[in-house]
């Protein structure tokens, strides 16, 4: 059966004697066949990278992260979305609270149209870079055909990304990121968590 998202927070942790704690906070997401996947791809670009909201607010301004990114992976079955962070054991609680606060701000305040357009350009640019060689195009066509998307799906993907609106992203934020119950997975020198 298709997995269901948890109704309350689930915490999974493993102690390792390292310098940093790594964690992912997330939940279930879209499938390869869902129209929501395009808005999630644009949201991923909006939150990730050195110019993304998470990086700017949690790493640059608050200094809570060594590494930080939004992750979105779809599959034949529901994939995942998550926020990955590497942080100091001393700032772990602040870092997790910071991630949750950023999600709450995103859910409450939404996004700007300009952010959406910039993120769409980034997604399309990265996608096209990934198709520069004949072998990359052949692999993409073969996998698209294998997953039932059609050999020419890359063209459809580009068109669908271009059509993503601010409203589409707000819809996926509410549908996937605003659910009650996250999964929090931690590994490293976890103290009293």
C-alpha positions as CSV (number, residue, x, y, z in Angstrom):
1,X,0.0,0.0,0.0
2,X,1.0,3.6,-0.6
3,X,2.7,4.9,2.6
4,X,0.8,7.6,4.6
5,X,2.5,10.6,6.1
6,X,2.8,10.5,9.9
7,X,0.1,12.3,11.9
8,X,2.7,13.4,14.4
9,X,6.4,14.1,14.4
10,X,8.7,11.0,14.1
11,X,12.3,11.3,15.2
12,X,14.9,8.8,14.2
13,X,18.5,9.3,15.5
14,X,21.8,7.6,15.5
15,X,24.8,8.7,17.6
16,X,28.1,8.9,15.8
17,X,31.2,10.5,17.4
18,X,31.7,13.1,14.7
19,X,32.2,16.9,14.6
20,X,28.8,17.8,13.0
21,X,25.2,16.7,13.3
22,X,23.5,16.1,10.0
23,X,19.7,16.0,9.8
24,X,16.8,15.9,7.4
25,X,13.4,17.2,8.2
26,X,10.7,16.2,5.7
27,X,7.8,14.2,4.6
28,X,6.2,12.5,1.6
29,X,5.9,14.3,-1.7
30,X,4.8,13.9,-5.3
31,X,5.2,11.1,-7.8
32,X,6.7,11.2,-11.3
33,X,3.1,11.4,-12.7
34,X,1.8,14.2,-10.5
35,X,1.3,17.7,-11.9
36,X,2.6,18.9,-8.5
37,X,6.1,17.8,-9.4
38,X,6.7,20.9,-11.5
39,X,5.8,23.3,-8.8
40,X,7.9,21.3,-6.3
41,X,10.9,21.5,-8.7
42,X,10.5,25.3,-8.8
43,X,10.0,25.5,-5.0
44,X,13.2,23.4,-4.6
45,X,15.1,26.0,-6.6
46,X,13.5,28.9,-4.7
47,X,14.7,27.4,-1.3
48,X,18.0,25.8,-2.3
49,X,21.4,27.1,-3.3
50,X,23.4,30.0,-2.1
51,X,20.7,32.5,-3.2
52,X,17.8,30.4,-1.7
53,X,15.8,31.5,1.2
54,X,17.0,28.7,3.5
55,X,20.7,29.4,2.8
56,X,20.3,33.2,3.2
57,X,18.3,33.1,6.4
58,X,19.8,30.1,8.2
59,X,23.4,30.1,7.1
60,X,24.3,33.7,6.1
61,X,22.2,35.6,8.6
62,X,22.1,33.2,11.6
63,X,25.2,31.1,11.0
64,X,23.5,27.8,11.9
65,X,24.6,25.6,9.0
66,X,27.8,24.2,7.4
67,X,25.7,22.8,4.6
68,X,22.0,23.3,3.8
69,X,19.6,22.4,1.0
70,X,16.0,21.6,0.2
71,X,15.7,18.2,-1.4
72,X,12.8,17.0,-3.5
73,X,12.7,13.5,-5.1
74,X,9.7,12.0,-6.8
75,X,9.3,8.4,-7.8
76,X,6.8,5.9,-9.2
77,X,5.4,5.9,-5.7
78,X,5.3,9.1,-3.6
79,X,8.8,10.5,-3.1
80,X,10.0,12.8,-0.4
81,X,10.7,16.5,0.2
82,X,13.2,17.4,3.0
83,X,15.5,20.0,4.3
84,X,19.0,18.8,4.9
85,X,21.4,20.6,7.2
86,X,24.8,20.0,8.7
87,X,25.2,21.9,11.9
88,X,27.2,22.0,15.2
89,X,25.9,19.9,18.1
90,X,25.7,23.0,20.2
91,X,23.3,24.7,17.7
92,X,21.2,21.7,16.8
93,X,18.0,22.7,18.6
94,X,18.3,26.3,17.2
95,X,18.9,24.9,13.7
96,X,15.9,22.6,13.7
97,X,13.7,25.4,15.2
98,X,15.1,27.7,12.4
99,X,14.1,25.2,9.7
100,X,10.6,24.9,11.2
101,X,10.3,28.7,11.4
102,X,11.3,29.1,7.8
103,X,8.7,26.5,6.8
104,X,6.0,28.4,8.9
105,X,7.0,31.7,7.2
106,X,6.7,30.1,3.8
107,X,3.3,28.7,4.6
108,X,2.1,31.9,6.2
109,X,3.6,34.5,4.0
110,X,3.9,32.7,0.7
111,X,6.3,33.8,-2.1
112,X,6.8,36.6,-4.5
113,X,6.2,36.4,-8.2
114,X,9.8,37.5,-8.9
115,X,11.1,34.6,-6.8
116,X,9.1,32.2,-8.9
117,X,10.4,33.5,-12.2
118,X,14.0,33.4,-11.0
119,X,13.6,29.9,-9.7
120,X,11.9,28.7,-13.0
121,X,14.9,30.1,-15.0
122,X,17.3,28.2,-12.7
123,X,15.4,24.9,-13.0
124,X,15.3,25.2,-16.8
125,X,18.9,26.2,-17.0
126,X,20.0,23.2,-14.9
127,X,17.8,20.8,-16.8
128,X,19.2,21.9,-20.2
129,X,22.7,21.7,-18.9
130,X,21.9,18.1,-17.9
131,X,21.0,17.3,-21.5
132,X,24.0,18.7,-23.3
133,X,25.5,15.5,-24.7
134,X,23.9,12.8,-26.9
135,X,24.4,10.2,-24.2
136,X,22.6,12.3,-21.6
137,X,19.7,12.8,-24.0
138,X,19.6,9.1,-24.9
139,X,19.5,8.1,-21.2
140,X,16.8,10.6,-20.5
141,X,14.7,9.4,-23.4
142,X,15.2,5.7,-22.4
143,X,14.2,6.4,-18.7
144,X,11.3,8.6,-19.7
145,X,10.0,5.8,-22.0
146,X,10.6,3.2,-19.3
147,X,8.6,5.1,-16.7
148,X,5.7,5.6,-19.1
149,X,6.3,9.3,-19.6
150,X,7.2,9.0,-23.3
151,X,10.5,9.5,-25.0
152,X,9.7,13.2,-25.7
153,X,8.9,13.9,-22.1
154,X,11.9,16.3,-21.7
155,X,10.0,18.8,-24.0
156,X,6.9,18.4,-21.9
157,X,8.8,18.9,-18.7
158,X,10.2,22.2,-20.0
159,X,6.8,23.4,-21.0
160,X,5.3,22.4,-17.6
161,X,8.0,24.2,-15.7
162,X,7.4,27.4,-17.8
163,X,3.7,27.2,-16.8
164,X,4.3,27.1,-13.1
165,X,2.6,30.0,-11.3
166,X,2.9,31.5,-7.8
167,X,-0.5,29.9,-7.1
168,X,0.8,26.5,-8.1
169,X,3.7,26.8,-5.6
170,X,1.4,28.0,-2.8
171,X,-0.8,25.0,-3.5
172,X,2.0,22.5,-3.1
173,X,3.3,24.3,0.0
174,X,-0.1,23.8,1.6
175,X,-0.5,20.3,0.3
176,X,2.9,18.8,1.2
177,X,4.9,21.2,3.5
178,X,2.0,22.3,5.8
179,X,1.0,18.8,6.9
180,X,1.1,17.9,10.5
181,X,3.8,15.5,11.4
182,X,7.3,15.7,10.0
183,X,10.0,13.0,10.0
184,X,13.2,14.2,11.5
185,X,16.3,12.0,10.9
186,X,19.5,12.9,12.8
187,X,23.0,11.4,12.8
188,X,26.1,12.6,14.6
189,X,27.1,13.6,18.1
190,X,23.5,14.1,19.3
191,X,23.3,15.4,22.9
192,X,20.1,15.1,24.9
193,X,17.7,15.4,22.0
